[in-house]
Amino acid sequence: MNFTAIDFETASSEKGSACAVGLVRVDNSEVKEEVYSLIKPASPYFDPACVRVHGLTWEDVRTAPTFADLWPQLKPLLSGRLILAHNASFDLKVLKSALDAYDLPYPEASYNCTVQIAKKTWPEFYNYKLSTIAYELDISFKHHHALEDAQAAAEIMLRAEEIHNAFDEATFLKRLRMSNGSLFPGLSTTPGANQKRKKLALSAESEKKEAF
């Protein structure tokens, strides 16, 4: 399968507060490229609660590139691809916030969440925190380091592919009864919304066939 796993760390809950990003590009179920960078956020404010999580401060990032500086490098790794993240709603929110902060259009892409994938693949796990799944699957990583979190998310997907014997996107989604979310310039839709839309379309098609 082809996908890009992504993880952000943030300085605060403010718009454009991404302070680190990690990406892992996987093609044909093999890791082909990894990218990590600190990011200079739009504001120098670092929430102490966030600092306690990832250990980064303004001094660490004040000379780092802005998200706008990094976007030409990051965009080809995301545009037209399946984006995966652990708790994807958070990372997609950070991505959109970073793009909005610099008036950059959203790339056209699909996305999904390794939390939901893990729940369908290992229902016996007692929770689905990244650290818990990594422990259960014997994945070594440094939690809350953007690249290592992205690497762990990528590995979860690769392990899930093997368990479900599904190495292309369509087969994988069908076997797990999942839908991807969508990202387009100016808008996004969640996996749940797309799944509901798909069910409504199938229902309408079934009713149409019965009418004839």
C-alpha positions in Angstrom: 0.0 0.0 0.0 1.0 3.6 -0.5 0.6 6.1 2.3 2.3 8.8 4.3 2.2 8.7 8.1 2.4 12.1 9.8 2.7 13.4 13.3 2.8 17.0 14.7 3.8 18.5 18.0 2.3 21.8 18.9 3.4 24.7 21.0 -0.2 25.5 22.2 -3.8 25.3 21.0 -3.4 28.5 19.0 -3.8 28.6 15.3 -0.6 27.8 13.4 1.2 26.5 16.6 2.8 23.4 15.0 6.4 23.3 16.3 7.6 19.9 14.9 6.6 17.5 12.2 7.5 14.0 11.2 6.5 12.2 8.0 7.1 8.7 6.7 6.4 7.9 3.1 5.6 4.3 2.3 5.3 3.0 -1.2 4.3 -0.6 -2.0 4.4 -1.3 1.8 8.0 -0.3 2.1 9.4 2.8 3.9 10.9 5.0 1.2 11.4 8.4 2.8 11.4 10.0 6.2 11.3 13.7 7.0 11.7 15.5 10.3 11.8 19.2 11.1 11.3 21.6 13.9 8.9 24.4 12.9 8.9 28.0 14.0 5.2 28.6 15.0 3.3 31.8 14.2 3.5 32.8 17.9 6.4 32.4 20.3 4.0 31.3 23.1 4.6 27.8 24.3 1.9 26.4 26.6 3.7 24.8 29.7 1.4 21.7 29.3 2.6 21.2 25.8 6.3 21.7 26.8 5.8 19.0 29.4 4.6 16.6 26.7 7.3 17.1 24.1 10.0 19.1 25.8 10.3 21.7 23.0 10.5 25.4 23.8 10.7 28.6 21.8 14.5 28.6 22.1 14.5 25.2 20.3 12.5 26.5 17.3 13.1 30.2 17.0 15.6 29.8 14.1 13.7 26.8 12.5 11.8 27.2 9.2 8.2 28.3 9.3 5.5 25.9 8.0 5.3 28.0 4.9 9.0 27.5 4.4 8.6 23.8 4.8 5.4 23.4 2.7 7.2 23.0 -0.7 9.0 20.0 0.7 6.0 18.5 2.6 3.3 19.0 0.0 4.5 16.2 -2.5 4.5 13.8 0.5 0.8 14.5 1.2 -0.9 15.6 -2.0 -2.7 12.8 -3.8 -1.8 10.3 -1.2 -3.4 8.5 1.8 -2.4 10.3 5.0 -2.3 8.3 8.2 -1.9 9.5 11.7 -2.5 8.2 15.2 -5.6 10.2 16.3 -5.9 11.7 12.9 -8.5 14.2 13.9 -5.8 16.0 15.9 -3.0 15.9 13.2 -5.4 16.9 10.4 -6.6 19.8 12.5 -3.0 20.9 13.1 -2.2 20.5 9.4 -5.2 22.6 8.3 -4.5 25.2 11.0 -0.9 25.5 9.7 -2.1 25.9 6.1 -4.7 28.4 7.2 -2.2 30.5 9.1 -0.3 31.1 5.8 -3.3 31.2 3.5 -2.1 28.0 1.8 -4.7 25.8 0.1 -5.3 22.3 1.4 -3.8 19.5 -0.7 -6.2 17.0 -2.3 -5.7 13.8 -0.3 -7.5 11.1 1.7 -6.8 10.2 5.3 -7.4 7.7 8.0 -6.6 7.0 11.6 -4.4 4.2 13.0 -6.4 4.3 16.3 -9.4 3.1 14.4 -7.4 0.7 12.3 -5.8 -0.8 15.5 -9.2 -1.1 17.2 -10.5 -3.3 14.2 -7.2 -5.3 14.0 -6.4 -5.9 17.7 -9.8 -5.7 19.6 -8.1 -7.4 22.6 -5.9 -4.4 23.5 -6.9 -2.7 26.7 -6.5 0.8 25.1 -5.3 2.3 21.9 -2.8 4.9 23.0 0.2 4.9 20.7 2.4 3.8 23.6 0.2 0.9 24.4 0.0 -0.4 20.9 3.7 0.0 20.5 4.3 -2.0 23.7 1.9 -4.8 22.6 3.5 -5.0 19.1 7.1 -4.6 20.4 7.7 -1.4 18.5 10.5 0.7 20.0 10.1 4.5 19.8 10.4 7.7 21.7 6.9 8.9 22.3 6.1 12.6 21.4 9.0 12.9 19.0 7.2 13.7 15.8 9.2 11.5 13.5 9.2 8.5 15.9 5.5 8.8 16.4 5.0 8.9 12.6 7.3 5.8 12.3 5.2 4.0 14.9 2.0 4.9 13.1 3.4 3.6 9.8 4.5 0.4 11.5 1.0 -0.2 12.9 -0.4 0.1 9.4 2.1 -2.2 7.9 1.4 -4.8 10.6 -2.4 -4.4 10.0 -1.9 -5.0 6.3 -0.2 -8.3 7.0 -2.9 -9.5 9.5 -5.7 -8.7 7.1 -3.7 -9.9 4.1 -4.7 -6.7 2.4 -1.9 -4.8 0.6 -3.9 -2.4 -1.5 -6.1 0.4 -0.2 -9.4 -0.8 -1.6 -9.1 -4.3 -0.2 -7.9 -3.0 3.1 -10.9 -0.7 3.5 -13.3 -3.3 2.4 -12.0 -6.0 4.8 -12.1 -3.5 7.8 -15.4 -2.0 6.7 -13.9 1.5 6.8 -13.9 4.6 4.7 -11.2 7.3 4.4 -11.7 10.9 5.2 -11.1 13.4 2.4 -9.1 16.6 2.2 -9.7 19.1 -0.6 -8.7 22.7 -1.1 -11.0 24.7 1.2 -12.7 21.7 2.9 -12.4 18.3 4.5 -14.8 15.4 5.4 -14.3 12.8 8.1 -14.1 9.1 7.6 -17.4 8.8 9.5 -19.1 11.2 7.2 -17.8 9.5 4.1 -18.9 6.1 5.5 -22.4 7.5 6.1 -22.5 8.9 2.6 -21.5 5.6 1.2 -24.2 3.7 3.1 -26.8 6.2 1.9 -25.7 5.8 -1.7 -25.8 2.0 -1.4 -29.3 2.2 0.2 -30.5 4.5 -2.6 -29.1 2.2 -5.2 -30.8 -0.8 -3.6 -34.1 1.0 -3.5 -33.7 1.9 -7.1 -33.1 -1.7 -8.1 -36.1 -2.9 -6.1 -38.3 -0.3 -7.8 -37.5 -1.9 -11.1 
